Amino acid sequence: MTPSARGLAAGLVIVFLSGSATALVAQSLADVAKKEEERRKGLREPGKTYTNSDLKTVPPATATTPTPADAGKPAAADADKDKKDAPKEKDPAKDKDYWAGRMKELRTQLDRDQTYADALQSRINQLTTDFVARDDPAQRGVIARDKQKAIDELNRLKQSIVDDKKAISDLEDEARRAGVPPGWLRS
């Protein structure tokens, strides 16, 4: 027998065996389906059906997440807005936890904005490199558009960082006027 004839014979054997194996699998699937149907008929009780009345009620969320338009605003501006909207009541106890919490919140926002700005700068650098490496004008146009969006977002974020630093400075001034010990703001 020649090598090509052996290959042809082996191929036919494989095709025949795979065809018969498929038929065996199909037969076993049909048997499994019949057994499952018989099993379901033999069940005495149907399964439990859950409705909305069976579920516990979840209280509404008290804190709202900022929308993308509000993401760039400093936390102090939101706090000032809340103070204006809230009815005039007795001021909460302005103890060490109060001042430390406000400062921590502002510093966290500043750190978040600075980290995001660094990431955007890396993205802009990567898009600049990618733009130079492309020859296709359509691809370059898409990259240029993405790069411009990233630059605009970086500029907005830089302004947000300036606002965050001003909010921290304003809080330090407010604490100084209120006679708060400087150590309370460092926690």
TAZICOR-V427891 format. One record per residue. N is the residue number from 1. RES is the residue in one small letter. OMEGA is omega in radians with two decimals (NA if undefined). Layout:
N,RES,OMEGA  N,RES,OMEGA
This chain:
1,m,-3.14  2,t,-3.13  3,p,3.14  4,s,3.11  5,a,3.10  6,r,3.11  7,g,3.12  8,l,3.13  9,a,3.13  10,a,3.12  11,g,3.12  12,l,3.13  13,v,-3.14  14,i,3.13  15,v,-3.13  16,f,-3.12  17,l,3.14  18,s,3.09  19,g,3.14  20,s,3.10  21,a,3.11  22,t,3.12  23,a,3.11  24,l,3.13  25,v,3.14  26,a,3.12  27,q,-3.11  28,s,3.08  29,l,3.10  30,a,3.11  31,d,3.14  32,v,3.14  33,a,3.12  34,k,3.13  35,k,3.14  36,e,3.11  37,e,3.10  38,e,3.14  39,r,-3.13  40,r,3.10  41,k,-3.11  42,g,3.13  43,l,-3.11  44,r,-3.12  45,e,3.02  46,p,3.14  47,g,-3.14  48,k,3.07  49,t,-3.13  50,y,3.08  51,t,3.13  52,n,-3.13  53,s,3.10  54,d,-3.08  55,l,3.09  56,k,3.08  57,t,-3.13  58,v,3.13  59,p,3.14  60,p,3.13  61,a,-3.14  62,t,-3.13  63,a,3.09  64,t,3.10  65,t,-3.12  66,p,3.07  67,t,-3.14  68,p,3.13  69,a,-3.13  70,d,-3.03  71,a,-3.10  72,g,-3.12  73,k,3.10  74,p,-3.11  75,a,-3.12  76,a,3.13  77,a,3.10  78,d,3.14  79,a,3.11  80,d,3.13  81,k,3.13  82,d,3.13  83,k,-3.13  84,k,-3.10  85,d,-3.08  86,a,3.09  87,p,-3.12  88,k,3.11  89,e,3.09  90,k,-3.14  91,d,3.07  92,p,3.14  93,a,-3.12  94,k,-3.13  95,d,-3.11  96,k,-3.13  97,d,3.12  98,y,-3.09  99,w,3.14  100,a,3.13  101,g,3.12  102,r,-3.12  103,m,-3.14  104,k,3.13  105,e,-3.14  106,l,3.13  107,r,3.10  108,t,3.11  109,q,3.12  110,l,3.12  111,d,-3.14  112,r,-3.14  113,d,3.14  114,q,3.11  115,t,3.12  116,y,3.11  117,a,3.10  118,d,3.12  119,a,3.11  120,l,3.11  121,q,3.08  122,s,3.12  123,r,3.12  124,i,3.11  125,n,3.14  126,q,3.12  127,l,3.10  128,t,3.11  129,t,-3.14  130,d,3.14  131,f,-3.12  132,v,-3.07  133,a,-3.09  134,r,3.07  135,d,-3.06  136,d,-3.12  137,p,3.14  138,a,3.12  139,q,3.13  140,r,3.11  141,g,3.12  142,v,-3.14  143,i,3.13  144,a,3.11  145,r,3.13  146,d,3.14  147,k,3.14  148,q,3.08  149,k,-3.14  150,a,3.11  151,i,3.11  152,d,3.13  153,e,3.11  154,l,3.11  155,n,3.10  156,r,-3.12  157,l,3.08  158,k,3.09  159,q,3.11  160,s,3.10  161,i,3.08  162,v,3.12  163,d,3.11  164,d,3.13  165,k,3.10  166,k,3.12  167,a,3.09  168,i,3.12  169,s,3.11  170,d,3.12  171,l,3.09  172,e,3.11  173,d,3.12  174,e,3.13  175,a,3.13  176,r,3.12  177,r,-3.13  178,a,3.12  179,g,-3.14  180,v,3.08  181,p,-3.10  182,p,-3.13  183,g,3.14  184,w,-3.12  185,l,-3.10  186,r,-3.06  187,s,NA
